[in-house]
Amino acid sequence: MEQRVVLARECRVSCEVADTALTRMRGLLGRRGLPRGHGLFIEPTWSVHTWFMRFPIDVVFLDHDLTVLKLRTHMRPWRAAARFRARSVLELASGECDRLRLEVGDRLAFEQ
């Protein structure tokens, strides 16, 4: 999977990119956790689920400019979330949205 760094406020998040049908479908399944400072960037998508997952996550819904449209924090296994008009999602370890102080309206960026 491709690796990219997402800049969120003054923090960096190392992300795997899930941009094919197979990588989007697999997502975080089969993992025991997601380390702090790491995430999964999924595109294109406007919804996610945590079925069969073993741990909670924070979910950041983004538009085409990487502007935060919605935050779903501490999303436990066996849940689903969506945001119409979202183009991508950043999945983070539970609690990372608070640590990064993310808010709706923030604009993220990819490190060049």
ROMIZA-725553 format. One line per field, with one value per atom (N, C-alpha, C): residue number from 1; residue in three letters; atom name; x, y, z. Coordinates in nm, 4 decimals. Each point is the difference from the previous one (the first is absolute). Layout:
rodren = [NUM, ...]
vexdren = [ALA, ...]
kolmar = [CA, ...]
u = [X, ...]
v = [Y, ...]
w = [Z, ...]
***
This chain:
rodren = [1, 1, 1, 2, 2, 2, 3, 3, 3, 4, 4, 4, 5, 5, 5, 6, 6, 6, 7, 7, 7, 8, 8, 8, 9, 9, 9, 10, 10, 10, 11, 11, 11, 12, 12, 12, 13, 13, 13, 14, 14, 14, 15, 15, 15, 16, 16, 16, 17, 17, 17, 18, 18, 18, 19, 19, 19, 20, 20, 20, 21, 21, 21, 22, 22, 22, 23, 23, 23, 24, 24, 24, 25, 25, 25, 26, 26, 26, 27, 27, 27, 28, 28, 28, 29, 29, 29, 30, 30, 30, 31, 31, 31, 32, 32, 32, 33, 33, 33, 34, 34, 34, 35, 35, 35, 36, 36, 36, 37, 37, 37, 38, 38, 38, 39, 39, 39, 40, 40, 40, 41, 41, 41, 42, 42, 42, 43, 43, 43, 44, 44, 44, 45, 45, 45, 46, 46, 46, 47, 47, 47, 48, 48, 48, 49, 49, 49, 50, 50, 50, 51, 51, 51, 52, 52, 52, 53, 53, 53, 54, 54, 54, 55, 55, 55, 56, 56, 56, 57, 57, 57, 58, 58, 58, 59, 59, 59, 60, 60, 60, 61, 61, 61, 62, 62, 62, 63, 63, 63, 64, 64, 64, 65, 65, 65, 66, 66, 66, 67, 67, 67, 68, 68, 68, 69, 69, 69, 70, 70, 70, 71, 71, 71, 72, 72, 72, 73, 73, 73, 74, 74, 74, 75, 75, 75, 76, 76, 76, 77, 77, 77, 78, 78, 78, 79, 79, 79, 80, 80, 80, 81, 81, 81, 82, 82, 82, 83, 83, 83, 84, 84, 84, 85, 85, 85, 86, 86, 86, 87, 87, 87, 88, 88, 88, 89, 89, 89, 90, 90, 90, 91, 91, 91, 92, 92, 92, 93, 93, 93, 94, 94, 94, 95, 95, 95, 96, 96, 96, 97, 97, 97, 98, 98, 98, 99, 99, 99, 100, 100, 100, 101, 101, 101, 102, 102, 102, 103, 103, 103, 104, 104, 104, 105, 105, 105, 106, 106, 106, 107, 107, 107, 108, 108, 108, 109, 109, 109, 110, 110, 110, 111, 111, 111, 112, 112, 112]
vexdren = [MET, MET, MET, GLU, GLU, GLU, GLN, GLN, GLN, ARG, ARG, ARG, VAL, VAL, VAL, VAL, VAL, VAL, LEU, LEU, LEU, ALA, ALA, ALA, ARG, ARG, ARG, GLU, GLU, GLU, CYS, CYS, CYS, ARG, ARG, ARG, VAL, VAL, VAL, SER, SER, SER, CYS, CYS, CYS, GLU, GLU, GLU, VAL, VAL, VAL, ALA, ALA, ALA, ASP, ASP, ASP, THR, THR, THR, ALA, ALA, ALA, LEU, LEU, LEU, THR, THR, THR, ARG, ARG, ARG, MET, MET, MET, ARG, ARG, ARG, GLY, GLY, GLY, LEU, LEU, LEU, LEU, LEU, LEU, GLY, GLY, GLY, ARG, ARG, ARG, ARG, ARG, ARG, GLY, GLY, GLY, LEU, LEU, LEU, PRO, PRO, PRO, ARG, ARG, ARG, GLY, GLY, GLY, HIS, HIS, HIS, GLY, GLY, GLY, LEU, LEU, LEU, PHE, PHE, PHE, ILE, ILE, ILE, GLU, GLU, GLU, PRO, PRO, PRO, THR, THR, THR, TRP, TRP, TRP, SER, SER, SER, VAL, VAL, VAL, HIS, HIS, HIS, THR, THR, THR, TRP, TRP, TRP, PHE, PHE, PHE, MET, MET, MET, ARG, ARG, ARG, PHE, PHE, PHE, PRO, PRO, PRO, ILE, ILE, ILE, ASP, ASP, ASP, VAL, VAL, VAL, VAL, VAL, VAL, PHE, PHE, PHE, LEU, LEU, LEU, ASP, ASP, ASP, HIS, HIS, HIS, ASP, ASP, ASP, LEU, LEU, LEU, THR, THR, THR, VAL, VAL, VAL, LEU, LEU, LEU, LYS, LYS, LYS, LEU, LEU, LEU, ARG, ARG, ARG, THR, THR, THR, HIS, HIS, HIS, MET, MET, MET, ARG, ARG, ARG, PRO, PRO, PRO, TRP, TRP, TRP, ARG, ARG, ARG, ALA, ALA, ALA, ALA, ALA, ALA, ALA, ALA, ALA, ARG, ARG, ARG, PHE, PHE, PHE, ARG, ARG, ARG, ALA, ALA, ALA, ARG, ARG, ARG, SER, SER, SER, VAL, VAL, VAL, LEU, LEU, LEU, GLU, GLU, GLU, LEU, LEU, LEU, ALA, ALA, ALA, SER, SER, SER, GLY, GLY, GLY, GLU, GLU, GLU, CYS, CYS, CYS, ASP, ASP, ASP, ARG, ARG, ARG, LEU, LEU, LEU, ARG, ARG, ARG, LEU, LEU, LEU, GLU, GLU, GLU, VAL, VAL, VAL, GLY, GLY, GLY, ASP, ASP, ASP, ARG, ARG, ARG, LEU, LEU, LEU, ALA, ALA, ALA, PHE, PHE, PHE, GLU, GLU, GLU, GLN, GLN, GLN]
kolmar = [N, CA, C, N, CA, C, N, CA, C, N, CA, C, N, CA, C, N, CA, C, N, CA, C, N, CA, C, N, CA, C, N, CA, C, N, CA, C, N, CA, C, N, CA, C, N, CA, C, N, CA, C, N, CA, C, N, CA, C, N, CA, C, N, CA, C, N, CA, C, N, CA, C, N, CA, C, N, CA, C, N, CA, C, N, CA, C, N, CA, C, N, CA, C, N, CA, C, N, CA, C, N, CA, C, N, CA, C, N, CA, C, N, CA, C, N, CA, C, N, CA, C, N, CA, C, N, CA, C, N, CA, C, N, CA, C, N, CA, C, N, CA, C, N, CA, C, N, CA, C, N, CA, C, N, CA, C, N, CA, C, N, CA, C, N, CA, C, N, CA, C, N, CA, C, N, CA, C, N, CA, C, N, CA, C, N, CA, C, N, CA, C, N, CA, C, N, CA, C, N, CA, C, N, CA, C, N, CA, C, N, CA, C, N, CA, C, N, CA, C, N, CA, C, N, CA, C, N, CA, C, N, CA, C, N, CA, C, N, CA, C, N, CA, C, N, CA, C, N, CA, C, N, CA, C, N, CA, C, N, CA, C, N, CA, C, N, CA, C, N, CA, C, N, CA, C, N, CA, C, N, CA, C, N, CA, C, N, CA, C, N, CA, C, N, CA, C, N, CA, C, N, CA, C, N, CA, C, N, CA, C, N, CA, C, N, CA, C, N, CA, C, N, CA, C, N, CA, C, N, CA, C, N, CA, C, N, CA, C, N, CA, C, N, CA, C, N, CA, C, N, CA, C, N, CA, C, N, CA, C, N, CA, C, N, CA, C, N, CA, C, N, CA, C, N, CA, C, N, CA, C, N, CA, C, N, CA, C, N, CA, C]
u = [0.0836, -0.0836, 0.0881, -0.0436, 0.0720, -0.0005, 0.1071, 0.0125, 0.0009, -0.0719, 0.0014, -0.0028, 0.0439, -0.0053, -0.1052, -0.0941, -0.1048, 0.0383, -0.0091, 0.0274, -0.1321, -0.0101, -0.1203, 0.0414, -0.0378, 0.0472, 0.1522, 0.0645, 0.1461, 0.0552, -0.0817, 0.0399, 0.0045, 0.0775, 0.0111, -0.0579, -0.0757, -0.0574, 0.0458, 0.0708, 0.0463, -0.1155, -0.0388, -0.1191, 0.0294, -0.0687, -0.0094, -0.1169, 0.0092, -0.1067, -0.0744, -0.1308, -0.0858, -0.0815, 0.0445, -0.0662, -0.0390, 0.0041, -0.0495, -0.1143, -0.0792, -0.1129, 0.0482, 0.1077, 0.0513, 0.0523, 0.0800, 0.0558, -0.1078, -0.0998, -0.1111, -0.0826, -0.0225, -0.0793, 0.0733, 0.1286, 0.0781, 0.0125, 0.0269, 0.0102, 0.0918, -0.0517, 0.0776, -0.0318, -0.0759, -0.0377, 0.1229, -0.0055, 0.1083, 0.1105, -0.0063, 0.1040, -0.0422, 0.0983, -0.0274, -0.0132, 0.0400, -0.0078, 0.0615, -0.0063, 0.0571, 0.0852, 0.1306, 0.0877, -0.0298, 0.0299, -0.0118, 0.0876, -0.0541, 0.0764, -0.0081, -0.0822, -0.0180, -0.1478, -0.0287, -0.1390, -0.0161, -0.1245, -0.0343, -0.0839, 0.0474, -0.0707, -0.0731, -0.1330, -0.0824, -0.0662, 0.0184, -0.0668, -0.0269, -0.1070, -0.1127, -0.0951, -0.0576, -0.1027, -0.0695, -0.1214, -0.0747, -0.0565, 0.0342, -0.0477, 0.1025, -0.0025, 0.0886, -0.0766, 0.0552, -0.0566, 0.1144, -0.0320, 0.0999, -0.0401, -0.0753, -0.0381, 0.1245, 0.0043, 0.1100, 0.1303, -0.0009, 0.1217, 0.0133, 0.1218, 0.0293, 0.0213, -0.0075, 0.0356, -0.0786, -0.0198, -0.0693, 0.0932, -0.0594, 0.0777, -0.0669, 0.0756, -0.0542, -0.0115, -0.1086, -0.0245, -0.0154, 0.0758, -0.0033, -0.0518, -0.1171, -0.0567, 0.0477, 0.0509, 0.0626, -0.0652, -0.0003, -0.0485, 0.1172, -0.0219, 0.1042, 0.1216, -0.0158, 0.1119, 0.0657, -0.0396, 0.0480, -0.0460, -0.1149, -0.0606, -0.0846, 0.0121, -0.0728, -0.1488, -0.0810, -0.1448, -0.0686, 0.0575, -0.0619, 0.1062, -0.0122, 0.0868, -0.0865, 0.0454, -0.0664, 0.1093, -0.0001, 0.1077, -0.0392, 0.1006, -0.0160, -0.1076, -0.0001, -0.0990, 0.0366, -0.0858, 0.0253, -0.0268, 0.0498, -0.0300, -0.1508, -0.0358, -0.1379, -0.0863, 0.0602, -0.0725, 0.0224, -0.0807, 0.0161, -0.0185, 0.0646, -0.0123, 0.0103, -0.0668, 0.0014, -0.0126, 0.0435, -0.0181, -0.0160, -0.1240, -0.0241, 0.0867, 0.0445, 0.0884, 0.1461, 0.0306, 0.1408, 0.0621, 0.1267, 0.0718, 0.1009, 0.0452, 0.0991, -0.0170, 0.0670, -0.0055, 0.1406, 0.0313, 0.1245, -0.0358, 0.0450, -0.0237, 0.1238, -0.0219, 0.1083, -0.0246, 0.1029, -0.0162, -0.0984, -0.0759, -0.0961, 0.0725, -0.0506, 0.0602, 0.0890, 0.0347, 0.0894, -0.0646, -0.1298, -0.0658, 0.0149, -0.0129, 0.0184, 0.1452, 0.0935, 0.1425, 0.0417, -0.0537, 0.0333, -0.0839, -0.0979, -0.0925, -0.0735, -0.0399, -0.0725, -0.1416, -0.0469, -0.1356, -0.0577, -0.1327, -0.0667, 0.0424, 0.0348, 0.0463, 0.1507, 0.0753, 0.1454, 0.0342, 0.1098, 0.0448, 0.1313, 0.0018, 0.1196, 0.0741, 0.1209, 0.0788, 0.0923, 0.0444, 0.1006, 0.1365, 0.0954, 0.1363, 0.0579, 0.0681, 0.0574, 0.1310]
v = [-0.1183, 0.1183, 0.1247, 0.1001, 0.1273, 0.0662, 0.0680, 0.0727, 0.1501, 0.0765, 0.1459, 0.0585, 0.1235, 0.0700, 0.1091, -0.0029, 0.1009, 0.0994, 0.1274, 0.1058, 0.0468, -0.0086, 0.0404, 0.1003, 0.1244, 0.1098, -0.0008, -0.0222, -0.0007, -0.1400, -0.1014, -0.1388, -0.0746, -0.1065, -0.0848, -0.1373, -0.0531, -0.1332, -0.0822, -0.1093, -0.0890, -0.0928, 0.0034, -0.0734, -0.0980, -0.1129, -0.0884, 0.0519, -0.0116, 0.0466, -0.1207, -0.0025, -0.1048, 0.0637, -0.0215, 0.0662, -0.0966, -0.1290, -0.0992, -0.0756, -0.0695, -0.0742, -0.0979, -0.0701, -0.0982, 0.0643, 0.1051, 0.0628, 0.0722, 0.0568, 0.0638, -0.1047, -0.1145, -0.1050, -0.0589, -0.0177, -0.0564, 0.0994, 0.1252, 0.1018, -0.0398, 0.0067, -0.0345, -0.1401, -0.0769, -0.1343, -0.0869, -0.0797, -0.0917, 0.0597, 0.1273, 0.0640, -0.0012, 0.0048, 0.0014, 0.1410, 0.0981, 0.1381, 0.0922, 0.1267, 0.1023, 0.0891, 0.0085, 0.0795, 0.1492, 0.0685, 0.1459, 0.0596, 0.1007, 0.0639, -0.0707, -0.1041, -0.0749, -0.0046, -0.0170, -0.0064, -0.0703, -0.0081, -0.0563, 0.1036, 0.0441, 0.0968, -0.0777, 0.0108, -0.0762, 0.0956, -0.0279, 0.0799, -0.0832, 0.0206, 0.0850, -0.0769, 0.0673, -0.0575, 0.1103, -0.0274, 0.0927, -0.0727, -0.1311, -0.0767, -0.1056, -0.0392, -0.1046, -0.0848, -0.1166, -0.0838, -0.0622, -0.0463, -0.0657, -0.1448, -0.0591, -0.1401, -0.0869, -0.0951, -0.0968, 0.0622, 0.1261, 0.0624, -0.0320, 0.0114, -0.0359, 0.1203, 0.1200, 0.1189, 0.1207, 0.1003, 0.1222, 0.0902, 0.0872, 0.0947, 0.1368, 0.1011, 0.1321, 0.0091, 0.0603, 0.0100, 0.1471, 0.0435, 0.1378, -0.0026, 0.0590, 0.0076, 0.1287, -0.0113, 0.1129, 0.0252, 0.1269, 0.0314, -0.0059, 0.0460, -0.0093, 0.0881, 0.1023, 0.0871, -0.0429, -0.1172, -0.0514, 0.0860, 0.0634, 0.0742, -0.0969, 0.0076, -0.0896, 0.0335, -0.0986, 0.0168, -0.0542, -0.1069, -0.0665, -0.0804, -0.0073, -0.0834, -0.1021, -0.1218, -0.1041, -0.0598, 0.0339, -0.0425, -0.1237, -0.0783, -0.1195, -0.0944, -0.0192, -0.0869, -0.1461, -0.0670, -0.1371, -0.0993, -0.1238, -0.1042, -0.0208, -0.0449, -0.0300, 0.1250, 0.1087, 0.1249, 0.0447, 0.0950, 0.0579, 0.1509, 0.0733, 0.1459, 0.0461, 0.1110, 0.0530, 0.1518, 0.0617, 0.1440, 0.0240, 0.0304, 0.0293, 0.1175, -0.0025, 0.0991, -0.0131, -0.0965, -0.0265, -0.0704, 0.0235, -0.0647, -0.1013, 0.0193, -0.0902, -0.0043, -0.0981, -0.0196, -0.0260, 0.0557, -0.0285, -0.0747, -0.1251, -0.0791, 0.0086, 0.0321, 0.0195, -0.0843, -0.0183, -0.0681, 0.0794, -0.0692, 0.0658, 0.1008, 0.1218, 0.1061, 0.0942, -0.0346, 0.0842, 0.1324, 0.0022, 0.1276, 0.0997, -0.0485, 0.0875, 0.0447, -0.0942, 0.0337, 0.1014, -0.0155, 0.0912, 0.1276, 0.0038, 0.1142, 0.0288, -0.1067, 0.0169, 0.0490, 0.0860, 0.0539, 0.0061, -0.0046, 0.0178, 0.1349, 0.0020, 0.1219, 0.0080, -0.0795, -0.0033, -0.0524, 0.0478, -0.0472, -0.0751, -0.1251, -0.0822, 0.0124, -0.0529, 0.0062, -0.1206, -0.0332, -0.1040, 0.0669, -0.0608, 0.0501, -0.0225, 0.0993, -0.0096, -0.0742]
w = [0.0000, 0.0000, 0.0000, -0.0712, -0.0053, 0.1383, 0.0329, 0.1264, -0.0282, 0.0813, -0.0109, 0.1399, 0.0109, 0.1282, -0.0097, 0.0939, 0.0069, 0.1084, -0.0329, 0.0970, 0.0588, 0.1319, 0.0720, 0.1063, -0.0226, 0.0852, -0.0034, 0.1127, -0.0007, 0.0222, -0.0249, 0.0206, -0.1329, -0.0003, -0.1182, 0.0314, -0.0948, 0.0139, -0.1193, 0.0268, -0.1055, -0.0374, -0.1273, -0.0440, -0.1113, 0.0082, -0.1145, -0.0824, -0.1316, -0.0885, -0.0561, 0.0229, -0.0552, -0.1117, -0.1241, -0.1123, -0.1119, 0.0290, -0.0941, 0.0667, -0.0777, 0.0573, 0.1072, -0.0257, 0.0948, 0.1281, -0.0120, 0.1204, 0.0807, -0.0676, 0.0729, 0.0739, -0.0644, 0.0619, 0.1215, -0.0105, 0.1112, 0.1152, -0.0321, 0.1040, 0.1131, 0.1230, 0.1194, 0.0518, -0.0767, 0.0443, 0.0234, 0.1036, 0.0317, 0.0840, 0.0269, 0.0821, 0.1465, 0.0864, 0.1443, 0.0549, -0.0794, 0.0443, -0.1036, 0.0295, -0.0869, 0.0886, -0.0250, 0.0869, -0.0077, 0.1080, 0.0039, -0.1105, -0.0696, -0.1069, -0.1334, -0.0085, -0.1244, -0.0339, -0.1295, -0.0409, -0.1329, -0.0419, -0.1298, -0.0735, -0.1156, -0.0833, -0.1085, -0.0024, -0.0930, -0.0981, -0.1302, -0.1025, -0.1241, -0.0694, 0.0380, 0.0918, 0.0956, 0.0857, 0.0774, 0.0419, 0.0850, 0.1213, 0.0127, 0.1154, 0.0380, 0.1260, 0.0514, 0.1007, 0.0288, 0.1055, 0.0789, 0.1185, 0.0846, 0.0284, -0.0919, 0.0166, -0.0009, 0.0889, 0.0133, 0.0495, 0.0362, 0.0527, 0.1489, 0.0505, 0.1388, 0.0908, -0.0552, 0.0786, -0.0509, 0.0856, -0.0437, -0.0797, -0.0812, -0.0807, 0.0013, -0.0391, -0.0306, -0.1522, -0.0477, -0.1437, -0.0381, -0.1000, -0.0481, -0.1441, -0.0234, -0.1341, -0.0657, -0.1237, -0.0692, -0.1353, -0.0430, -0.1349, -0.0980, -0.1228, -0.1030, 0.0295, 0.0845, 0.0380, 0.1307, 0.0532, 0.1284, 0.1178, -0.0163, 0.1107, 0.0815, 0.1319, 0.0897, -0.0029, -0.0385, -0.0047, 0.1251, 0.0557, 0.1150, 0.0730, 0.1310, 0.0824, 0.0725, 0.0017, 0.0800, 0.0869, 0.1281, 0.0886, 0.0793, 0.0340, 0.0838, -0.0543, -0.1321, -0.0636, 0.0270, 0.0753, 0.0424, -0.1142, 0.0169, -0.0994, -0.0169, -0.1194, -0.0378, -0.0127, -0.0469, -0.0239, -0.1446, -0.0444, -0.1331, 0.0112, -0.0897, -0.0033, -0.1442, -0.0292, -0.1363, 0.0044, -0.1085, -0.0182, -0.1493, -0.0400, -0.1406, -0.0425, -0.1215, -0.0614, 0.0440, 0.0865, 0.0313, -0.1199, -0.0203, -0.1103, 0.0513, 0.1244, 0.0577, 0.1513, 0.0595, 0.1444, 0.0504, 0.1144, 0.0696, 0.1275, 0.0104, 0.1203, 0.0879, 0.1270, 0.0959, 0.1240, 0.0807, 0.1275, 0.0864, 0.0804, 0.0880, 0.0900, 0.0040, 0.0801, -0.0787, -0.1228, -0.0799, -0.0399, -0.0246, -0.0342, 0.1144, 0.1223, 0.1160, 0.0109, -0.0170, 0.0115, -0.1051, -0.1226, -0.1093, 0.0031, 0.0883, 0.0147, -0.1319, -0.0686, -0.1263, 0.0257, -0.0890, 0.0073, -0.1410, -0.0072, -0.1284, -0.0573, -0.1273, -0.0659, -0.0150, 0.0785, -0.0157, -0.1388, -0.0528, -0.1316, 0.0171, -0.0423, 0.0062, -0.1330, -0.0041, -0.1224, -0.0055, -0.1198, -0.0161, -0.0008, 0.0688, -0.0012, -0.1396, -0.0514, -0.1362, 0.0020]
***
